[in-house]
């Protein structure tokens, strides 16, 4: 390259020499650079997808847990009636919740009595609910309640201790009138009719036991003393009595509760998780007589026969391999027998085929062939037979088929779905049978055709890929029959063989696929949302 | 994935498909520009291997950030800018390998000084690679790519005057090298 300086152009600046020397130069890159770039991009794509899936899973779990907590609280609120409230009060040891309890306690103070007196109408409405059912037990509570009542009104210490700074008697009376059954205690000083007393004494007995501070409960001597030394001993007794009273009251109010009924009220919601190894039979058959296969243009006459052999080999070698689905969801028990289940399901189906031919849809190999109409491919690698056959554009294009060593192609379909199931439960002591049926709505988020050879390019189709031969939205029916076992009150496990039948074919061209189905075994657990 | 096409796609189509992650479109874009860009990265690298590393990293970035290409300049310029930035980043990360320059050995030459040379691409490339890394970068950016000293200062995180100074020294070094080659050639010819 170096010429004699005598032949050089004179007077060039350093910049001109280098600028001209470098101008228009190209250096052919080694092929390994693209391979590395390809690998890096694939890795980045994988990471991106992993982040997306994890985010989705995390968001769903968060939503599920939040919904569970809200439902649990709502369910608990609905079941907590007078008895439970009393029980809560006895456990906290400080009487009723501040909003109602403190006001209620201050009401009976003698000086406030005229203003705090509620209307007779309110009293009748409130006490009427209890007067019938509770009349049987009233005697057992009357003496104690009366004594308690007397003490609570006469004990200055008790009064002093329970005084609430901001109690407004008039508004308080109104609140008490509207309050549910446990709040009747607030009106005890004003009642005079025997019927009312029958109920209210029982109520009063329980509530006053729970709500009175220890000195007021401890009889005459204790009633006149604020000494804290005797309080713990007395409060234990009070708690025991209160628990018994609370239980009796709960039974009276709700009828005769059975454990099942109680469970039915408390345990309607369950969190379910399941893993299901599957056998997924979903072959996409290619036929020479199919609309696409018949019209494939082959570059050479001998290729016709080879293409047919390649198709036949593909059809005959389809083999499902390990597939699975995982589900996280919630179950709602409508009654003892029926329940509804739903959630989020991820399914990964895999299959393989074997091949002895390479199919070229373009690239360097085809570009060198006479009569080639295609020159746009990015590489000289072959393309998977299935993606060639399912491409609508393939009908008018040239293909080139060449024999090669046998290789395997793996097909992977990743779906995210929404299953909805209606299940019937047959209780068998601690075990149970569960028969369920429903539908799955699946979204095919990614499908991959990955040849296990470097002579053929891998093909992937995403969710919004317009070129994808696969349907994005797919429906399937699912039925299962399983055996479950209640490990404890909150947890149960379930093993259930499941049959899923696809209502929509995997590929857009519905002639290509017949009766795809999946067989799997659900192995799962469910956790009841209960206290 | 479009496997069959009736005509060559336009660059705009290729860009759209490459943004959508189509590997064939990405490969076509790569094939179109990789040769030119390898020539660029070679000017900033010390070895061909380093240049290939730079090119690889640059093209990964090109495809990851292609969505950000607004089309307000030719794609080649956009890719070239990424290649240059990647090369400069490589240089920064290899700063610990940089040798200390012997600045006093070089005479700063005027820009009007001319020199006679008809060296080929490989010889010129070798001369540029023999410059200290920072001078190599400044010379390439100013003399070959056409950036101003202010822009170079921002790109290399140095002041404008430092860029001018380093460029001047780089230029002087190259001029001396060219003169030395000429002189050696004359001595060889005249015996």
Interface residues (C-beta under 8 A of the other chain):
Chain A: X1 X2 X3 X4 X5 X7 X8 X9 X10 X11 X12 X13 X14 X15 X17 X18 X19 X21 X22 X25 X26 X27 X28 X29 X30 X33 X34 X36 X37 X38 X40 X41 X44 X45 X361 X362 X373 X374 X375 X376 X377 X378 X379 X383 X387 X388 X391 X393 X394 X396 X397 X457 X459 X460 X461 X462 X465 X467
Chain B: X1 X2 X3 X4 X5 X6 X7 X8 X9 X20 X21 X23 X24 X25 X26 X27 X28 X30 X31 X34 X35 X36 X38 X39 X42 X43 X52 X55 X56 X59 X60 X63 X64 X109 X111 X112 X113 X114 X115 X116 X117 X118 X119 X120 X121 X122 X123 X124 X125 X128 X139 X143 X144 X171 X174 X175 X178 X182 X185 X186 X189
